[in-house]
Amino acid sequence: MNSTPNWTQSAQQMQETLGEGFKQALSAFNPGPVPGLPAMDLSVFKSLAPDQPSIKFEPAKLLELQQRYIAGASALWNLGLQSSETAAVPADRRFSDPAWQASPVSKFLASAYQLNATTLMGLAEAVDSDAKTKARLRFAVEQWMAASAPSNFLALNAEAQQKAIETRGESIAKGLANMLHDLKQGHVSMTDESIFEVGKNVATTEGAVVFENEYFQLLEYKPLTDQVFEKPFLMVPPCINKFYILDLQPENSLIRYATAQGHRTFVMSWRNPDQSMSEKTWDDYIENAPIKAIEVVQEITGADTINALGFCVGGTILSTALSVLAARGQKPVESVTLLTSLLDFSDTGILDIFIDETSVKYREAEMGKGGLLKGKDLASTFSFLRPNDLVWNYVVGNYLKGETPPPFDLLYWNSDSTNLPGPFYTWYLRNTYFENNLIEPGKMVVCGEKVDLGKLDMPVYIYGSREDHIVPIGGAYASTQILPGKKRFVMGASGHIAGVINPPAKKKRSYWTNDQLASSRTTGDKYPATQQSWQKDATEHAGSWWPDWSGWLQSHAGKQVAAPKSYGSRKYKNIEAAPGRYVKVKV
């Protein structure tokens, strides 16, 4: 190392340094120079550093950082003088290939990078500031370091260089071809997208479109049993993604599983908005989508009440719709399932760093009266929440090493992004993530009705994923404190998607229940205040949570009746085969 940090510089100079760090970290979100990554509208991130906050450092922590850095730099220098056999590359899968070990220069670069990354993260942790500022600093440093890793550059990546030699340049040629392909499609390939086709080998559960309007198509699925439960089952997926996350392959399809359990299953397939929907509001969506879907399912089946499921923002939408109906004196839903959904937005995890008055006002001014939030921008945002796994890993593999990523249905779905109408998005942003109005009885007026979640007294099954970075487990659990009816809370292993899509046949992961709670199946007011308190007495079970949920849902599904022989009804006829047209529209 040529020099060490000037640890005696003033707090003001440190603040300027970190401010520059913010700028460089934000540049990671607009990787125009990186082939295949589309230029991105950075306005969503402007609130990260609209004005540099007052930053102070604890002297003791700075001194400790200084000592650790000097010790690390000295050790690195001494190791750099040793033979390649004695100097080891730090444990990091980005530098795990033997090619990094074989080159003294590469080993030194990897070790120096990790020393600097650790020091910068320590510097962010040493800031004496509020929690949100510290979270933003950590995020900025993480983005900066993820983007600047030596593994991201062909001139520094020993593994990519070795592959180029072994293939006589073929890997470089293939990488260029991959780059041109991704530039054309507008995003980095996370999987071999040529393998998949919606309706052909994903979203293949047999069914039909039985209703459509400009917001959604309603799909009814063919029964897989001779008898079905009398109360039909409606799924409300998130409108920020395609519905077929619930129907990827037959062996991991929650839709097929529900149908096989004897439920007459209906699913909303959201339209991918274009400019004709650019002025649609939250009220428009609530009235014309979930409320309409519930009405149509009731009319088709003749059922007085139905069971309903909401996934992610679909759970927020469904709960809002049911509150509107409750205010109108209607209670058409027998039970509700909420999968990784937020009703109380007090704990939104990493997403909180993007939300403040400045960012919300900016978005309202930009698209609050009309416009579209582009699906690719939204997808890029979520990818950069895990930059090494969901961005740079594929940049290195696709372009530097000339690899074709293996086929993976979930990642194909992840790249199949959707737009959102601006007024819908900005209302949602302010009233949930920023002001958390949904949990305040009567504060929100939707479709002319005051929203009060306290009126949703039906039984509810609440699922949260332990490692979810989109809906933190505490945020999912918080719904137990809001909804007054009989509740069952279940926590699954893994994250936002992998935790939910965990079919029993795979015999993977685990889930937790707390049946010591009298309220788990009987009353609705005795859940502990926090998820941590709930987990103290929780029991871990191997495998999928789906059978636990299935047993719960069947207890609210009524008696069994003969399965219908055809789709829809006289009024609602078969329009086209599932999965329908709407899901096939690309942004």
C-alpha positions in Angstrom: 0.0 0.0 0.0 1.4 3.4 -0.8 -0.4 5.4 1.9 -2.9 5.1 4.7 -6.0 7.2 5.4 -5.4 10.6 7.0 -7.2 9.9 10.2 -6.6 13.4 11.6 -8.8 15.1 9.0 -11.7 17.1 10.3 -15.2 15.8 10.5 -16.2 18.2 7.8 -13.6 16.7 5.5 -14.8 13.3 6.4 -18.3 14.4 5.5 -17.2 15.6 2.1 -15.4 12.2 1.6 -18.6 10.3 2.4 -20.6 12.7 0.3 -18.4 11.8 -2.7 -18.9 8.2 -1.7 -22.6 8.7 -2.0 -22.2 10.0 -5.5 -20.0 7.2 -6.6 -22.2 4.6 -5.0 -25.2 6.1 -6.7 -23.4 5.7 -10.0 -23.6 2.0 -9.5 -27.3 2.3 -10.1 -26.7 3.8 -13.6 -24.1 1.4 -15.0 -24.2 2.8 -18.5 -20.6 1.9 -19.1 -21.3 -1.7 -18.1 -22.5 -3.5 -21.3 -26.0 -4.9 -21.0 -27.1 -2.8 -18.1 -29.6 -0.2 -19.2 -29.3 3.4 -18.2 -31.5 4.0 -15.2 -33.5 6.9 -13.9 -31.6 7.8 -10.7 -34.3 10.0 -9.3 -35.7 7.2 -7.1 -32.3 7.3 -5.3 -31.9 11.0 -5.0 -33.2 11.0 -1.5 -30.1 9.1 -0.4 -28.2 12.3 -0.3 -30.3 15.3 -1.3 -28.3 17.4 1.3 -25.4 15.8 3.0 -26.4 15.2 6.6 -24.4 16.3 9.5 -21.9 13.5 10.1 -19.8 13.0 13.2 -17.5 10.2 14.2 -16.8 8.7 17.5 -13.0 9.3 18.1 -12.5 6.0 19.8 -14.0 4.1 16.8 -11.8 6.2 14.4 -8.7 5.3 16.4 -9.6 1.6 16.4 -10.2 1.8 12.6 -6.9 3.4 12.2 -5.1 0.8 14.1 -6.8 -2.1 12.4 -6.2 -0.6 8.9 -2.5 0.0 9.6 -2.2 -3.5 11.0 -4.1 -5.0 8.0 -2.0 -3.0 5.5 1.2 -4.0 7.1 0.2 -7.7 7.1 -0.9 -7.4 3.5 2.4 -5.9 2.5 4.3 -8.6 4.3 2.2 -11.3 2.7 2.7 -9.8 -0.7 6.4 -10.4 -0.3 5.8 -14.1 0.4 5.6 -16.9 -2.2 2.2 -17.7 -3.7 2.1 -20.9 -1.7 2.1 -19.1 1.6 0.0 -16.1 0.9 -3.7 -16.9 0.8 -6.6 -15.2 -0.9 -9.3 -14.0 1.5 -12.4 -16.1 1.8 -14.8 -14.7 -0.8 -16.5 -16.7 -3.5 -15.7 -14.0 -6.0 -12.0 -14.8 -5.6 -12.3 -18.5 -4.9 -11.0 -19.8 -8.2 -7.5 -21.2 -8.2 -6.5 -18.6 -10.8 -6.6 -16.0 -8.1 -4.3 -18.1 -5.9 -1.8 -18.7 -8.7 -1.1 -15.0 -9.3 0.6 -12.9 -6.6 -0.7 -9.7 -8.2 -4.3 -11.0 -8.2 -4.0 -12.2 -4.6 -2.7 -8.8 -3.6 -5.6 -7.0 -5.5 -8.2 -9.2 -3.8 -6.8 -8.8 -0.4 -6.3 -5.0 -0.8 -9.9 -4.7 -2.0 -11.3 -6.6 1.0 -9.2 -4.5 3.4 -10.5 -1.3 1.9 -14.1 -2.6 1.9 -13.9 -3.6 5.5 -12.4 -0.3 6.5 -15.0 1.7 4.6 -17.8 -0.3 6.2 -16.2 0.3 9.5 -16.1 4.0 8.8 -19.8 3.9 8.0 -20.5 2.1 11.3 -18.4 4.7 13.2 -20.7 7.5 12.1 -22.5 9.1 15.1 -25.9 9.7 13.5 -29.5 8.6 13.3 -30.3 5.0 12.2 -31.6 6.0 8.7 -28.5 8.0 7.9 -26.3 5.1 9.0 -28.4 2.7 6.9 -28.0 5.0 3.9 -24.2 5.1 4.4 -23.9 1.4 4.7 -26.0 0.9 1.5 -23.9 3.5 -0.4 -20.6 1.9 0.7 -22.0 -1.6 -0.2 -22.9 -0.4 -3.7 -19.6 1.3 -4.2 -17.6 -1.7 -3.1 -19.7 -4.2 -5.1 -19.2 -2.1 -8.2 -15.5 -1.6 -7.8 -14.5 -5.2 -7.0 -11.5 -6.3 -9.1 -13.4 -9.3 -10.2 -15.7 -7.0 -12.3 -12.9 -6.0 -14.7 -11.3 -8.2 -17.3 -7.9 -6.6 -16.8 -8.0 -7.6 -13.1 -10.0 -10.8 -13.1 -7.5 -13.6 -13.0 -10.1 -16.3 -13.5 -11.5 -14.6 -16.7 -8.0 -14.1 -18.0 -7.2 -17.8 -17.4 -10.4 -18.9 -19.2 -9.5 -16.6 -22.2 -6.2 -18.3 -22.5 -7.6 -21.8 -22.2 -10.3 -21.2 -24.8 -7.9 -19.2 -27.1 -10.1 -16.2 -26.9 -13.4 -18.0 -27.4 -14.7 -16.9 -24.0 -14.1 -13.2 -24.9 -15.9 -13.6 -28.2 -18.8 -15.3 -26.5 -18.8 -12.5 -23.8 -19.1 -9.9 -26.5 -21.9 -11.8 -28.1 -23.7 -12.0 -24.7 -23.1 -8.3 -24.2 -24.7 -7.4 -27.6 -27.6 -9.7 -26.9 -28.2 -8.1 -23.5 -27.9 -4.6 -24.9 -30.6 -5.5 -27.4 -33.0 -6.9 -24.8 -32.3 -4.1 -22.4 -31.2 -6.1 -19.3 -28.5 -8.4 -18.0 -29.5 -12.1 -18.6 -29.8 -13.9 -15.3 -30.8 -17.2 -17.0 -31.1 -18.6 -20.5 -34.3 -16.9 -21.4 -34.6 -18.7 -24.7 -35.5 -21.9 -22.9 -38.7 -20.5 -21.4 -42.1 -19.4 -22.9 -45.1 -18.4 -20.9 -47.9 -20.9 -21.5 -45.5 -23.5 -23.0 -43.2 -24.5 -20.1 -44.0 -22.0 -17.4 -47.6 -21.0 -16.4 -48.9 -24.3 -17.8 -51.6 -25.3 -15.3 -54.8 -25.9 -17.3 -57.5 -23.3 -17.1 -59.3 -20.5 -18.9 -59.9 -16.8 -18.8 -63.5 -16.3 -17.7 -63.5 -12.5 -17.3 -61.4 -9.5 -18.3 -61.4 -5.7 -18.1 -58.6 -3.2 -18.6 -57.0 -4.0 -15.3 -56.9 -7.8 -15.1 -57.9 -11.1 -16.5 -59.6 -13.7 -14.2 -58.3 -17.2 -14.7 -60.3 -20.3 -13.6 -58.3 -23.5 -13.3 -59.5 -27.0 -14.2 -60.3 -29.1 -11.1 -57.9 -31.9 -10.5 -60.3 -33.7 -8.1 -63.8 -35.2 -8.7 -65.1 -33.0 -5.8 -64.2 -29.5 -4.8 -64.9 -27.4 -1.7 -68.0 -25.3 -2.0 -66.2 -22.1 -1.2 -64.1 -21.0 -4.1 -60.5 -19.7 -3.7 -59.2 -16.5 -5.2 -55.5 -15.6 -5.5 -54.5 -11.9 -5.7 -50.8 -11.8 -6.8 -48.7 -8.6 -6.7 -49.3 -6.2 -9.6 -45.6 -5.3 -9.7 -44.8 -8.8 -11.1 -46.4 -11.4 -13.3 -48.8 -13.9 -11.6 -47.0 -17.0 -12.8 -44.6 -16.9 -9.9 -47.4 -19.0 -8.4 -47.3 -21.3 -11.4 -43.8 -21.7 -12.6 -43.6 -25.5 -13.2 -46.1 -28.2 -12.3 -43.8 -29.5 -9.5 -43.5 -26.0 -7.8 -46.9 -24.5 -8.7 -48.9 -23.2 -5.7 -51.8 -22.8 -8.1 -51.7 -26.4 -9.1 -51.2 -27.5 -5.5 -54.3 -25.6 -4.3 -56.3 -27.1 -7.2 -55.0 -30.6 -6.3 -56.2 -30.1 -2.7 -59.8 -29.7 -4.0 -60.2 -25.9 -4.2 -62.0 -24.4 -7.1 -59.2 -21.9 -7.9 -59.3 -18.5 -9.5 -56.3 -16.2 -10.0 -56.0 -12.6 -11.1 -53.6 -11.9 -14.0 -52.8 -8.2 -13.9 -52.5 -6.3 -17.1 -49.1 -4.9 -17.9 -49.9 -1.1 -18.0 -49.2 1.0 -21.0 -49.7 4.7 -21.7 -53.5 4.1 -21.9 -53.4 3.3 -18.1 -51.0 6.1 -17.1 -53.6 8.0 -15.2 -55.0 5.1 -13.2 -55.2 5.6 -9.4 -55.1 3.4 -6.4 -58.9 3.8 -6.2 -59.3 2.7 -9.8 -57.3 -0.5 -9.1 -59.1 -1.4 -5.8 -62.6 -0.9 -7.3 -62.0 -2.5 -10.7 -59.7 -5.3 -9.8 -59.9 -7.1 -6.4 -63.5 -6.0 -5.7 -64.6 -6.9 -9.2 -62.8 -10.2 -9.1 -64.5 -11.2 -5.8 -67.9 -10.2 -7.3 -67.3 -12.3 -10.5 -66.1 -15.3 -8.5 -69.2 -15.2 -6.4 -71.4 -14.9 -9.5 -69.7 -17.7 -11.3 -69.8 -20.1 -8.4 -73.0 -19.0 -6.7 -71.1 -18.9 -3.3 -72.1 -16.4 -0.6 -68.5 -16.2 0.6 -65.1 -17.1 -0.9 -61.6 -17.7 0.5 -58.9 -15.3 -0.7 -55.1 -15.0 -0.8 -52.9 -12.0 -1.3 -49.2 -12.3 -2.0 -46.8 -9.4 -1.3 -48.4 -6.1 -2.5 -51.4 -8.3 -3.5 -52.0 -8.8 0.2 -52.0 -5.0 0.8 -54.4 -4.5 -2.2 -56.7 -7.4 -1.0 -56.8 -6.1 2.5 -57.6 -2.6 1.3 -60.4 -3.9 -0.9 -61.9 -5.9 1.9 -61.9 -2.8 4.1 -63.7 -0.9 1.5 -66.3 -3.7 1.2 -66.6 -3.9 5.0 -67.3 -0.1 5.1 -70.1 -0.8 2.6 -71.5 -3.5 4.9 -70.3 -6.4 2.8 -68.2 -9.3 4.0 -67.8 -11.6 1.0 -64.6 -13.3 2.1 -64.7 -16.3 4.6 -60.9 -16.3 5.3 -57.8 -14.5 4.1 -54.2 -15.7 3.5 -51.5 -13.1 3.5 -48.1 -14.2 2.1 -45.1 -11.9 2.8 -47.4 -8.9 2.9 -47.2 -5.6 4.6 -50.1 -3.9 6.3 -48.1 -2.1 8.9 -45.2 -0.3 7.1 -43.2 0.5 10.3 -40.6 -2.0 9.3 -39.8 -2.0 5.6 -36.2 -3.1 5.9 -33.6 -1.8 3.4 -36.3 -0.1 1.3 -36.7 2.5 4.0 -33.5 4.2 2.9 -35.2 5.3 -0.4 -38.3 6.9 1.3 -38.5 10.4 2.6 -40.4 13.6 1.9 -38.0 14.7 -0.8 -38.2 11.4 -2.8 -42.0 11.1 -2.4 -42.6 14.7 -3.5 -40.3 14.2 -6.5 -42.2 11.2 -7.6 -45.5 12.9 -7.1 -44.4 15.9 -9.2 -42.9 13.5 -11.9 -45.9 11.1 -12.3 -48.5 11.8 -9.7 -50.9 13.1 -12.3 -50.0 10.7 -15.0 -47.1 8.6 -16.4 -45.6 5.2 -15.9 -43.1 3.8 -13.5 -41.1 1.6 -15.9 -40.8 -2.0 -14.9 -37.2 -2.2 -15.8 -36.4 0.6 -13.4 -38.3 -1.2 -10.6 -36.6 -4.5 -11.4 -33.1 -2.8 -11.4 -33.9 -1.3 -8.0 -34.7 -4.7 -6.5 -31.7 -6.3 -8.1 -29.3 -3.7 -6.6 -30.6 -4.6 -3.2 -28.4 -7.7 -3.6 -25.8 -6.3 -6.1 -23.2 -9.1 -5.9 -25.8 -11.9 -6.4 -28.2 -10.3 -8.8 -26.0 -7.9 -10.8 -22.3 -8.2 -10.8 -22.3 -12.0 -10.7 -24.0 -12.0 -14.1 -21.9 -9.2 -15.5 -18.8 -11.3 -14.7 -20.2 -14.6 -15.9 -21.9 -13.4 -19.0 -19.3 -10.9 -20.4 -15.9 -11.5 -18.8 -16.1 -15.3 -18.8 -18.5 -15.8 -21.8 -20.8 -18.1 -20.0 -24.5 -18.7 -20.6 -26.4 -18.7 -17.3 -28.2 -22.0 -16.7 -32.0 -22.1 -17.2 -33.9 -21.2 -14.0 -37.6 -20.5 -14.1 -37.6 -18.2 -11.1 -35.0 -15.9 -12.6 -36.8 -15.9 -15.9 -39.9 -14.7 -14.1 -37.8 -12.2 -12.2 -36.7 -10.6 -15.5 -40.2 -10.4 -16.9 -41.0 -7.0 -15.4 -44.1 -4.9 -15.3 -44.9 -1.2 -15.4 -47.0 0.7 -12.8 -49.3 3.7 -13.4 -47.7 6.8 -11.9 -50.7 8.0 -9.8 -51.3 4.5 -8.4 -47.6 4.2 -7.5 -47.2 7.6 -5.9 -50.4 7.2 -3.8 -49.1 3.8 -2.6 -45.7 5.2 -1.9 -47.0 8.1 0.3 -49.8 6.4 2.1 -48.0 3.1 2.9 -44.2 3.3 2.9 -43.9 6.9 3.9 -46.9 7.8 6.1 -48.1 4.3 7.1 -51.7 5.4 7.0 -53.2 2.0 6.4 -53.0 1.0 10.1 -54.7 4.3 11.2 -58.5 3.6 11.3 -60.4 6.1 9.1 -57.3 8.0 8.0 -57.3 6.7 4.4 -60.3 7.2 2.2 -60.4 4.7 -0.7 -63.2 4.4 -3.2 -65.2 6.9 -1.1 -64.9 4.7 2.1 -62.9 5.2 5.2 -60.4 2.3 5.6 -60.4 0.4 8.9 -58.5 -2.9 9.0 -60.1 -3.4 12.4 -63.3 -4.4 10.6 -61.6 -7.4 8.9 -62.6 -10.0 11.6 -62.4 -13.1 9.4 -59.8 -15.8 10.1 -56.4 -15.1 8.6 -53.3 -17.1 7.9 -50.2 -14.9 7.9 -47.0 -16.2 6.4 -43.6 -14.4 6.6 -40.1 -15.5 5.4 -37.3 -15.4 7.8 -34.6 -13.9 5.4 -37.0 -11.7 3.4 -35.3 -8.4 2.4 -38.4 -7.1 0.7 -41.0 -7.7 3.5 -38.9 -8.2 6.7 -40.2 -10.9 9.0 -41.1 -8.3 11.6 -43.2 -6.4 9.1 -45.1 -9.5 8.0 -45.6 -10.5 11.7 -47.0 -7.0 12.5 -50.3 -7.9 10.8 -51.0 -10.1 13.8 -51.3 -6.9 15.9 -53.7 -5.2 13.5 -56.2 -7.8 12.3 -58.8 -8.7 15.0 -60.0 -12.1 13.9 -58.6 -15.6 14.5 -55.0 -15.8 13.3 -52.3 -18.3 12.5 -48.8 -17.0 11.9 -46.2 -19.2 10.3 -42.6 -18.3 9.5 -40.7 -20.1 6.7 -37.0 -20.3 6.0 -35.3 -18.4 3.1 -36.4 -15.2 1.4 -39.3 -13.4 -0.2 -39.8 -15.8 -3.1 -37.9 -19.0 -2.3 -39.6 -19.2 1.1 -43.0 -19.0 -0.5 -42.4 -21.3 -3.4 -41.4 -24.3 -1.4 -43.4 -27.3 -2.6 -43.7 -30.3 -0.2 -42.2 -32.8 -2.7 -38.9 -31.0 -2.7 -38.5 -31.7 1.1 -36.4 -28.5 1.5 -36.1 -25.8 4.1 -38.3 -25.6 7.2 -41.0 -23.6 8.9 -42.0 -22.5 12.4 -45.3 -22.5 14.2 -46.3 -21.5 17.7 -49.2 -23.7 18.8 -48.7 -22.8 22.4 -50.6 -19.7 21.6 -54.3 -20.1 22.5 -54.9 -17.6 19.7 -53.4 -19.7 17.0 -56.7 -21.2 16.1 -59.2 -19.9 18.5 -59.0 -16.3 19.5 -57.5 -13.3 17.8 -56.0 -11.0 20.4 -53.2 -12.8 22.2 -50.3 -12.7 19.9 -47.1 -11.3 21.4 -46.2 -7.8 20.4 -43.1 -8.8 18.5 -42.0 -11.6 16.2 -39.0 -12.2 18.5 -41.3 -12.9 21.4 -43.4 -15.2 19.2 -40.4 -17.2 18.1 -39.2 -17.9 21.7 -41.9 -20.7 22.0 -42.1 -21.5 18.3 -41.4 -25.0 17.0 -39.4 -25.7 13.8 -40.7 -28.3 11.3 -38.8 -29.8 8.4 -40.0 -29.2 4.9 -42.7 -27.0 3.4 -45.3 -24.9 5.1 -47.8 -25.7 2.3 -49.5 -28.7 4.0 -50.0 -26.7 7.2 -51.7 -23.9 5.2 -53.7 -26.4 3.2 -55.1 -27.9 6.4 -56.0 -24.5 7.7 -57.6 -23.4 4.4 -59.7 -26.6 4.2 -61.2 -25.9 7.6 -62.7 -22.7 6.1 -63.7 -24.1 2.7 -67.0 -25.7 3.6 -68.4 -29.0 2.4 -67.3 -30.8 -0.8 -69.5 -30.7 -3.9 -69.2 -32.1 -7.4 -66.5 -30.4 -9.5 -67.8 -28.2 -12.3 -67.6 -29.7 -15.8 -66.9 -26.4 -17.6 -65.3 -23.0 -17.0 -67.2 -19.9 -16.0 -71.0 -19.6 -16.3 -73.6 -18.5 -18.8 -72.8 -14.9 -18.1 -69.0 -15.4 -17.8 -67.9 -17.5 -20.7 -64.6 -19.1 -21.6 -62.6 -16.2 -23.4 -59.3 -18.0 -24.0 -57.1 -20.6 -22.5 -54.9 -19.9 -19.5 -52.6 -18.2 -18.9 -54.3 -15.6 -21.2 -53.0 -12.7 -23.2 -52.2 -10.1 -20.4 -49.4 -12.1 -18.8 -47.6 -12.4 -22.2 -47.2 -8.6 -22.7 -43.6 -7.5 -22.3 -42.6 -4.0 -21.1 
